[in-house]
Amino acid sequence: MRHTTPTTLPPTGDLGGSSKSETTDNRSETSSAAGHRAARRPAARRPPRPGWLLAIVLTGQLMAVLDVFIVNIAAPTVRADLHASGAGLQLVIAGYTISYAVLLITGARLGALIGHRRMFLTGLAVFTGASLACGLAATTGQLIAFRFVQGAGAALMLPQVLSLIQRTFTGGSRARALGAYSAVLASGAAGGQILGGLLVEADLLGSGWRPVFLVNVPIGLALLALGPRLLHDPADPPRPADAARSADAPRPRGEGAAVRRSGLDLPGLMLLAAAVLLFTAPLVLGQERGWPLWCWIVLGLSAVLVALFAAYETRLARRGGAPLISPRVARAPGIPLAVIRIALGMAANAGFLFALTLHMQGGLGYSPLRAGLTFVPTAVAFGVVGLNWQRLPARWHAATVPGGFLLAAVSFAGAGLALRDGTDGGPWLLVALTASGAGLSLAYSPLLTRTLATVRQQDAADASGVLVTAAQLGLLIGVAVFGAVFLGAADDTVPSAGASADALWVTCVALAGAALCGALMSLVRRVGHLR
């Protein structure tokens, strides 16, 4: 579905029922007056530079991504201050991620219906207000509720980032913008823990954990003040290039009518939301509750709902409707395999950071600040590689994704070995952390860029929602699965240094295996639509 803004005025020549001669005279007078006014006033102001758009949307994205991880460092302080139960603390951490994952594709569709610029600013306003509410929450229940709202705001905001980048940049500038996007997205995982450690350690005015939420407020307000002036939606208003639209191209007015008729595909929304919720809830709560039978039943039901959703969307498309996710996007060459690999890469990233954080604060007794600062090499390496991988010779580009997964596998095993004796790992840990950031960035950034390059512009919203949801679900899976591996191997909530190191080694072996799977997927040439 092409994104357009519906025309609000009737066609030229039908402005209030005037006759043809009156219309012609009015046109002449209007044209003459406009010419005199144009001669007297300076040239029209140029539209905002694309760089401003990129800076604003990536800053908003960074805030949203940080909040996925920033609470991990603050969790012990939150629990002590609000007297939260284990389940309550779990929901404080996971509530944001659950609503974020459930509503991401909805946010992408709303951007296509209403406008990506408008929906980005709406999501930013919701996110900023919810951040203020989280920082002022007086009970665990309030904090949980506001975290769900905060995740909903992020879900409205983040899908617009990729869509705006896709529609604003072309060629090499698009590749550079997507490299910056990739660097911000996954560097936020480590950055959230670093910032969380700094804020909790500072204990500003005795506020404890609250600044991890309140820090979003001044940044969000600044973006809301600048956004209306510096953001522009490339499809609204039309630019001079739009006047050269070919005669056989779809007309925006017709597209707007089709969009209004299609609405939000509410049955598809409900099926998809239920499927994602049933999938994420057991992953978040299963470890704490010992993986009871209901977790497995709910996971099975989520698979059934995914199948029902796919069948419904296919039938809707065949009837000429506008499905939430276009089947042609889901079946497009490279998309299914890219979804799997993006989810796998993000799962490895989140799982490694989560397990290593537990080991450092629990086994080695690091302070939140020291634990957070440990991840600086990972964040820096991910960002530098994400921005510069295109400088590699073109003949190497095909090898970047499998090479990145292989480097990540080696770095995970190396980190486990460096820490296995219960020490701080010394310089070898620094090398392993740097290599993990570089490897995961090589696996993620080129994959995202090449996949989106194959997507038609009118499918940018659907593709953005699918790929960002895959990344988000990967984060959930990584924390749930590899966190469960670590906690199960440690067999204690606050293990000794030796037991924690052994548990981390087991987890790192599992992470290395997952990264190797990502590398081996490069051997897949055609498995159904995985190509």
N, C-alpha and C positions, 0 to 999 in steps of 0.2 A: 504494500500500500504506500503510495507516494504521499509524503507529508505536504500539505498545503494549508493555507489559511483561507477559509471561505470568504468569498467576495461579499461585501456588505452593501454595495450600491447596485442598483439595477444597471443593465447594459446601457452604454452611451446611446443617446438618441431617445431615451425613455425616462427623462428626468422630470417626472411629475406631470406627464401628459401634455407637454407643449407641442404645438404643431411643428411640421418639418421646417417651414420657413422661419418660425420663431427660433427654433433650435439652431438653424444656420446662422441667423443674425447674432444670437447670443454667443455662439462659438466665435464669431469674428470679433465681437466686442471684447469677449474674455481674452482671446488671443492677443489683441492689441494692448489691452490693459496689462496683461501679464508680461508682454514684451517691454513696456515702459518701466514696470516695477523691476524686471530683471536687470535693465540697464542701470537702475539707480542703486541696487543693493549688491553686496559682494557675492561671490560664487557660493553655492550651497556647501555647507560643511561636509567634509568627507566622512564616510562611515568609520566607525571605530576600527582600529587595526586588529587583525586576527590574533596578534600576540596578546592583546588585552583579554580577548575572549578566552584564550588558552590559560592565561594566568588565573583568571577568576574561577573557571570551572575546575581547574586542577587543584586550586586551594580549597574549594568546597569538597572536592573528592577526597583530598588528604584528611580533612577534618572527619569525614564520615568513616574512612578506613581506619584512622587512628582509634576511633571509638569501638571498633571491634576488639581491639587488643588492650587498650589502655586500662581497662578495669581489672585485667588479670593481676597486674602489679598491686593495685589498690585493694584487692579482694580481702586480705586479712584485716586491713583497717576498717573496711566497710562492715565486716562481720562483727568486729569488736564494738564499733560505735553504735550500730543499729541492733545488736543482739540477734543477728539473722541466723536462722537455722541453716543446715547444710542445703536443704532443698531450696530455701529462699535465696541463698547466695548463688546457687546454680542458676536460678531464674534471672537474677540480676545480671549475671554474665551472659546468659543465653537469650534473654528476652529480646535484646536488640537484634541479635543475629537471626532469630526465628522470624520476626516480622519483616526484617530486611529481605531474607530469602523468599518468603511467601509473596511479597508485593513487588519484587523487582520487575518482573515481566509486565505486571499491571502498570507500573510506573512508565515503562517504555511505551506501552500502548497509549497511555494518557498523553505522553509527549507527542506522539504522532497525531492524536486527535485534537489537542488543545494548542500545541506549540511547544517545542523543546525549551526555548528560552523562558517562556512563562512557567512551565512546569518545573524547571530548574530553580527558579526564584521561589516558587511556592514550596517546594521541598526544602529549600534552604531556610525559609521562614519557620516551617514546622520543626525542623531539626534544631534551629537556634533556640526557639521557645522551649522545646522539650529538654534541651541541655540545661537551660536555666532552672527548669522545674526539677530535674534530677539533682542539680547542685543544692537545691533548697529542700529536698525531700526529708521528711521527719521520721518516716517509718519504712520498713522493708517493703511493705505492700505498695506504698507510693512510689518508691524507687523502681520497683518492678514495672508498674504501670507506665511510668514515664519513659523507661527504657524501651518498652514496646512502641510508644509513640515516636521516640527518637529514631528507632529503626525504620518506622514507616516513612518519616521525613527523608531519611537517607535513600530509601527505595524509590521515592518520587524524584530525588535529585540525581542520583548517580547514573541511571540509564541515559539521561540526556547528555552526559559528558561525551560518550562515544558518538552519539548521533550528531552532536554539534561539531565535533572534530571531523567526522566523515563528511559533513555537508559544507564545512568551511575550508578545509585544506585539500590539496590535490598533489599527486606526484611525490617528489622528495619531501616537500613540506609536511605532507600527511604522514609519511613514514617517521619523520622527526617528532611530530606531535604525538603519534602513537607510542614512540619510544619514551617520551616524557610521561605519557599516561601510564605505561607499564611500570616505569620506575617509581612513580608516585604510589601506584596501587599496592605493589608488594613490599616496597620499602616502608610503607605505613605499618606493616606487621611488626617490624623491629622498632620503628620510630615510636609506635604507641607504647611499647614497653619502656623505652628510654625516657620519653616524656612523662609517663606515669611514675617512674622511679624518681625523677627530679621533683615532681610536684608533691608526691607523698612525703619524700624526704624533707622537703622544705617546710612542710606543715605551716603554711602561711597563716598567720594570726590564729593559730590553733585550729585551722579549718580541716586538717586531716586529709581525707579523701575527696572532699568536695571540689577542689580546684581542677580535678581531672575532667569534670563536666563543665565547670564555669569558664574554663579557658576558651571554650567554643563561642561564648557569647559575644565578646568584643570583636572577634574575627568574623563571626556571622553577621553582626550588625554592619561592619565595614563593607562586607561583600554585598549586603542588601542595599546599602547606600550607593555603591558604585555600579552594581549590576544593571539597573534600568538604563543607565547612560552609556555603559561600555559594552554591554552584551547586545548582540543582534542575532536574530534568527535568519539564516541565509535564505529561507524561503518566504520571509515576511519582514519588511515589505519587498515587492519584486524589484529586482535590480535591472539595469539596462539590458543585461544579457537575456533577461526573460522575454524582452520584446522580440528577440530573434527566435523564439520557440517555433519549431517546425510545425507545419500545418497538420501533420499526422500525429503529433504528440498529444497526450491526454490533456484536456482543459482543466485548470484548477477548479473552476466552478463546479464542474461535474464531479471532480474528486471530492470536493467539500461536501456535496450532497450525498455521495456514497458513504463518506465517513460518518455523516450524521445518521444515515439510515442504519449503518452497521452497529452503531453504538459501541459498547464495550465488550460485546460477546460475553454476556454475564454467565451463561452456562459454562463456557470454557473457563472463565475466571474462577468460578466456584470449584470446578473439578481440579484445576491446577493448584489453587490455593490449598484445597484439602489434601491433595497428594503431597505437596511440599511440606505442609505442616505435619502430616502423619509420618513423613520420612525423617524430618529433623528432630521432632520431639523425642523419639526413642534414642537417637544418637546422643542427644544432650543429657537425658535423664537415665539412660540405661546403666552406665557405669556406677553411678551412686546407688542405684536400687538393685544392683546385682544381676542385671539382665533377666528380669522375670519373663514368664511366658508371654504376657501382654505386649512386651516390646517387639517380640518377633511376629506376633499376630498383626500388630499395627504396621510394621514394616512390609509385611505381605499385602496388607490392604492398600498401602501407598502404591505398590507396584500395579495392583488391579486398577486403581484410579488413574495412573499414568496411561495404561492401555486404553481405558475408556476415554480419556482426554484426547489421545491421538486419534482414536476412531471418530470421535465427535468432530474434531477439527477438520479431518479429511472429508467427512460428509458435508460439513458446512462449506468448505472450499468448492466442492463439486456442485453445490447448489447455487454457486455464485455469491456466497456471503463473504464476509471479511473475518477470517478466523484470527484468534489472538496470536497464534504463531502460524505463519504461512507454511503449509507442508512443503512448498518448494524451497523454503529456507532450510527447513529441517533436513531435507534430502539433498541439499546443494553439495557439490563435491567438496570434501574437506571439512565440512561443518561437524558431522558426527564424531569423526576422529579428533578434531580440534577440541570439542567439548570434553571428551574423555581425558585428553592430555592436559588441558588447562586445569580441570578439576584435580587431576593427579599431581600436577606441579604445585598447585596451591595447598593441597592436602599435605604434601611433604614439607612445604615451607612452614605452615602453621603447626604441624605436628612436631617438627624439630624445635621450633622456638618454644612451644608449650612445654615439651619434656625437658629441654635444657633449663628453662626458667624454674621448673619444679626442683630440678637437681641442685641448681645454684642456691636457691633460697632455702630449700629443705635440707639437702644433703651437705652442702658446703657452708651454709649459714650466711650467705651474702645478704647485704642490705638491699632494699629495692633499687636504690640508685646504682649500686655496683652491678647488680644483676642486669639492669637495663642498659648500662653503658657497655656491657660485654658484647652487645649485639651491634655496636657501631660498625665494625668491619663488614658485617653482613649487609647492613643497610647501605653503606657507602658503595660496596662492590656491586650490589644490585642496581643502584641508581646509575653509576658510571657506565656499566655494561649496557643497561637499557637505553642510554642516550647515545652510545657510540658503537654499537654492534654493526651498524650500517657502514662504518668506515672499513670494515674488513673487506678483502677482495671479493668480488661478486661470486667467484667460483667456490668460495667457502660458505656461502650463505645456506646452501642446502644442508650442510653438516652442522649448522649451529644448534638446532633443536636436539638431535640425538647426542651431539657432543656436550651440550649443556646438561642433559640428564645424566650422562656418564660422569661428568665432573662433579655433579651433585652427589651421586652415589659414592664416589671416592671420598668426598669431603665428609659425608655423614659417618662413614666407617672410620675415617681419620679422627673425627671429633670423639667418637666413642672410645677409640684406642687411647687418645691423649688423656682422657679423663678416667680411664678404667681403674687406675690405681688409687682413686680417691683424692688426687691432688687437683690443683687448679689448671693443669694442662700445659702451662708455660707457653712458649712461642708457637708450639705445634697447634695449640687450640686456635691461636690467632690466624694461622695459615688455613686451618680447616674452615673457620667461620668465613674468611674472605672468599675461599673457593666455593663454599656453599652459596653465597650471594651471587657470585659471578655465574655459577652453573645454572642456578634456577632462573636468573635473568636471561641467559642464553636460550634456555628451554622455553621461556614464556614470551618474551618480547617479539622475536621473529615469528613465532607461531601466530600470535595475535595479529601482527601486521599483515602477514601473508593471507591469513584467513579472511580478514575484512576486505582485503584488496579484491577478493573474488566475489564479493557480495554486491549486488546491484544497489544503486543509491536508494531506490524506493523501498528496499528491504533493510535499510540500515537500522531502523528502530527494532524490528524483530530480531535481527542478528545481534544487536547490542544487548538486548534483554537476555537472549539465550546465553551468550558468552559471559556476561557479568554474573548471571545466576549460576553458571557452571563454576566460576571462580569462587563465589560465595559458598556454594554447597561444598566445594572442595575444602574451604577453611573449616566448615563445620565437621566434615568427615575427618580431617586431619587431627583436630583437637580431640574428637570423640574416640577415634580408633587408636591413634598412636598414644594419646593420653591414657587410654585404657590399658594398652600394652605396658606403659611405664608404671602405672599405679599397680597393676596386677603383679608385675615382676618385683616391685619394691615391697609389696605386701605391708605397707605402713603409710600413714598419711604424712608423717615426718620421719623419714628413714635416716639411718646413720649414713655417714659419708660412703662407707664401703658398699652397703646395700643399695644406696641410691646410684652409685657408679655402675654397679652390676646391672641394675634396671635400665640405666641409660644406655649401656652397651647393647642390651637386647633390643631396645627401641631403635637404636641407630642401625642395627643390622636389618630390622624390618623396614626402616626408611630407605636404606640402600637398595633393598630388594624392590621397593616401590619405584624408585628412580630408575633402576635397571629396566623395569617394565615399560617406563616411558621411552627409554632409548630403543628397546626392541620394537616398539610400535612403528618405528621408522621403516621396518621391514615390511609393514603391511602395505600392499599395493592396492588390493581390492578385496574387502570382506563385506559383501552387501554394498551398502552405500558408504562404508568407511574408506574413503579414498582421498 
